[in-house]
Amino acid sequence: MKVGTRVVCIDDSIRPEMIEWQMQYCPNWVKKDAKYTIREFDDNDGVVDGVLLEEVENRPVFLTKWNRVIEPRFATWRFREMEDDIQEADISEEEFELMKTMNKKYQESNV
């Protein structure tokens, strides 16, 4: 993933012990199946890869774990990259993979 990558949220869950923190410091949360655009990517000093999204913004907060003020990020494992415009349609993963395979075979046969 990188800045500008289109992604779809596959996990919007919140651990029960984090609900209070999330409501206070990160009230704008992602929604499962919603599509987003990465506006910033951060490896969070090797702890967990996180992203900021064009469509979601929260106010910066001081995080003691990193000893700095940052906008809360969303873990990259919450998202799946969207491969192209075909995937934006509401089709199953199996249909999408079949379409990719057929397209690849078509392109190879026309070389």
N, C-alpha and C positions, 0 to 999 in steps of 0.2 A: 504494500500500500504506500501511497505517496500523496502529496498535496494535489488536489484535483480529482483524485480517484472517486468514482461513484460507487457507493456501497448500499447494501440493504441490511437493516437490523435483523439479526436472527435470535437475539436474546436481550430482553429488556428487564430481566428479573433483578431484584434488589435483595441482598441478604437481609434477613430480619433485623440483625444487629446494626445495620447501616441505614435503616429507614429514617430515623430521626435526623441523622447527619445529612442524608441526601435531601430531605425536605428543607432543611435550613440552608445548606451551602450549595446545593445543586438542584434547585427546584425544576429547572427545565430538563426533563429526562427524555431519552429516546423511546420510540415506540416500535414494537416488533412489526416487521414487514414494511416499515416506512423506509423511504429511500433518502439518502443523504450524500453530501459532497464533503470530502475531507479538506479542511482549510489549514490544518497544522498537524504535524506528526511529531511525536516525542517518545523517546525510549525510556523516559523517566529514570534516568541514571541506571539503566539496566534492570530495574525492578519489574516493570510491566510496560509493554508498548501501549501508548495511548494516543487518541486522536481528538481534535476539536473539529466540529462540524459547521459548515456554512449556515445550516438551518437551525442550529441550536446554540444558544449563548447563555452563559452563567457568569455572575460577577466573580472576579478574582478573589481568592481567599489565601490566607497563610497556612501552608501545610508543613507541619513540623517534620514529617518524614523526609522532605526535601529542603527544609529550612529556607523556603522562599515563598513568595506570593505568586500563585498561578491560577489560571482558570481551570477548574476541575475537568479532567479529561475522561473520555470513555475508553475502556479497554478494547483493543482491536479485536479480541475474540468475540465481541458482541456483534461483529459485522462480517459480511461476505461481500467480496468485490463483485460488482456487476460487470460481466464480460463484454457486453455490447448492448445495442438497443433491443435485440431480440429478447434478452433476459428481462427487460422492463415489462414485457407483456406478462400477463398472468398465466404462465404455462408451467408445467411440472418440470422438475430437474431432469427427469428421464427424457421428456420431449425436447428440452433444451440441449441435452448432450447428444441426442440423436440428430438434431438439426446441425449442430457443430460438426459432427462426424460426416454427415452427408455433404455439407458445404466444403469440408476439407477434401473429400474424395472428388467432388466436382472440380475444385480448383486444381488438384493434382492431375486430373484427366485432361485438362485444358492447357497444360504447360507446353 
